[in-house]
Amino acid sequence: MADRKKIVYVDMDNVLVDFQSGIDAMQDVITSEYDGRIDEVPHIFAHMKPLPGAVEAYRALCEKYDCYILSTSPWSNPTAASDKFAWVKKYLGDVAHKRLILSHHKNLNRGDYLIDDRPNKCGADEFEGEVIAFGSEQFCEKYDCYILSTSPWSNPTAASDKFDWVKKYLGDAAHKRLILSHHKNLNRGDYLIDDRPNKCGADKFEGEVIAFGSEQFPNWDSVLSYLLK
């Protein structure tokens, strides 16, 4: 048993799957009937796309670990289970053959690691192995992080919309850490991760500019590998 591969479970929604892409694709059919329970919209899971880099990351994990997808299927959504099976077959193929597990009790699965964006839900908090909280503040534990963005001058709602977005998706990790400026070079710092390294003063930034979307840094996996090494 010394050669046993460690078991890794990977959640689907907001880990492998871009949940928001399903919402965007079905805006015309989502009605007030589903307020507060979007995951119960029939066929919404069928329209979801993979998160950038997620498929590649799962395949890479499979080379070292015994990997499974461990997700829930909303009880009141009649198509969720079949849609999730179809999603795994479409995007992961043979590498995930018969490796999708749908359960509301993730603690009943034996394993070494669970990668999940909701580490306190559906039994994840009682999982016997290590729970890796996807989207957590791990990055901010090593660095003093801020969001540095611009706010289009002629868009009257851009600033407030960006503040709302940060509060909604980043929460306490980014509390009062959004900076809106058209002169990024006036901010002191060591690193600037930006997809437009020659705009809004980024080319004059005092520290190192990481050109997001470039050949060297095509996605977040490459950025994290560089900064968390």
DANOR-V524053 format. One record per backbone hydrogen bond with DSSP energy under -1.0 kcal/mol. CO is the residue of the C=O (numbers start at 1). NH is the residue of the N-H. Records with the same first field share a line. If there is no record, write none. Layout:
CO = NH ; NH
This chain:
1 = 4
6 = 66
7 = 112 ; 113
8 = 68
9 = 115
10 = 70
12 = 15 ; 16 ; 17
16 = 51
17 = 14 ; 19
19 = 23
20 = 24
21 = 25
26 = 29 ; 30
31 = 34
32 = 35
34 = 37
37 = 40
38 = 41
41 = 44
44 = 47
49 = 18
51 = 54
53 = 57
54 = 58
55 = 59
56 = 60
57 = 61
58 = 62
61 = 64 ; 65
65 = 67
66 = 8
68 = 10
69 = 101
71 = 103
74 = 77
79 = 83
80 = 84
81 = 85
82 = 86
83 = 87
84 = 88
85 = 89
86 = 90
87 = 91
88 = 92 ; 93
92 = 95
93 = 96
94 = 97
96 = 99
99 = 69
101 = 71
105 = 108
106 = 109
112 = 130
113 = 9
114 = 132
115 = 11
116 = 134
118 = 121
121 = 124
122 = 106
123 = 126
124 = 127
130 = 114
132 = 116 ; 134
133 = 136
139 = 142 ; 143
143 = 145
147 = 179
149 = 181
152 = 155
157 = 161
158 = 162
159 = 163
160 = 164
161 = 165
162 = 166
163 = 167
164 = 168
165 = 169
166 = 170 ; 171
170 = 173
171 = 174
172 = 175
174 = 177
177 = 147
179 = 149
183 = 186
184 = 187
190 = 208
192 = 210
194 = 212
196 = 199
199 = 202
200 = 184
201 = 204
202 = 205
208 = 192
210 = 194 ; 212
211 = 214
217 = 213
219 = 223
220 = 224
221 = 225
222 = 226
223 = 227
224 = 228
